[in-house]
Amino acid sequence: LAGLVSITAGCASVKHWEAIVIGGIGGFVYCGASMLAQKLKIDDVVDAFAVHGACGLWGVIALGFFGDPVVGGNGLFHTGKGDQLGAQIVAAIIITLWVT
C-alpha cells in the first residue's frame, strides 16, 4: 500500500521503472514513519499517517526528482534543473500546513 500511495502523485509523469523505484523507496519511508510514530507513542493503530501522510509526501517530492519530460514531467534527474523539485517541495509544505 505504501508503494501505491507513493506513486499516485506522479503516475502520469514517470516511466515504469521509475514508478517501481519510487514505490520501493516508499516502503522504506513507511517503515521509518511507522517506527517513529511508535517511538513517539503516537496512537495510530492502522498506520494511517505512515502510509498516507509520509508516503504521500514522499510521492509528491519524488516527482521533482523523477519527472520525465517525455511524459509530462521536468524532474531533476532528467533535466538537471531544480525548478520542478522546488515546486514540489513548496507544494509539500503547503499541503502539510493545510492539513495540520
N, C-alpha and C positions, 0 to 999 in steps of 0.2 A: 504494500500500500504506500509506503514511503517513497518508493521509486516512481509510482504512478503520480503521486501528488507533486513530486519534484519536476517531472517533465511536463505537466499540464500547462504551465505558463508559456513555454517555448516550443510546444509540439509542432507548430506550423513553420517554425523558423530555424530548425536544426536538422542535420542529417540523421539518418537512422542510427549510425554507430555513435553519434554524439548523444542521442537520447539514452542509449544504454549506459554511457559514461555518466551522464547527469543522474540517471536513476540509481546507478551503483553508488555514487557519492552520496546520494540522498539516503541510502541505507545507513551509511556511517553517520550522517547528520542526525538521523533518527536515534541511533544508539547513543550518541553523545548527549542529545537533548533529553532523552528519557532518563539516562543516568544522572544528569544534572538535576532534573526535577525530583528524582528520588533522593538525591543527596541534600537538596534544599527542603526536603519533606513537603513538597507541594502535592496536594491530593488530586491526582489526575489518573484515575484508575484505568481509563481506556487510552491513555497517552495521546489525547486529542491535540495538546499543544505540540508534542514532539512530532506527530505525523503532519498535522495541518499547518501549524504555526511555523515550526523550524524548517520542515522540508518544503513548505510552500515558499517561505522566504528564500531558501536556497535556490529554488526553481526560478524565482524572479531574477535573482542576481546572476544565475548561470547563463541566462540568455545574453547577458552582456559579455560573457566570455565566448560562448559557442555559437552565437547567431551567425548564420551563413548568408552572405549577400545573394547567393543564387536563389535561395528560397525565402528571401524577405528579411533577413537579419543583417546585423552590422557589428558582429562580435569582435572582440579584441584579438582572438586567435586567428581570425581570418583576414582582418584588415589592418591590424596593428594600431588601430585608432581606439581611444578610450571613450568616445562620445556615447556609444550605446551603453557601455558599462556604467558610466556616470549617470545616465538617465535611469538605468535600472536600480542603482543604489539610491538615488533620490526617490524613486517610486517606492522602494522597500521601506525607506524611512517614513514617508508619508503614510503608507499602509499601516506601519507599526504604530505611529502616532494616532491614527484614526481608530484603531481597534483597542487601544489601551485606555 
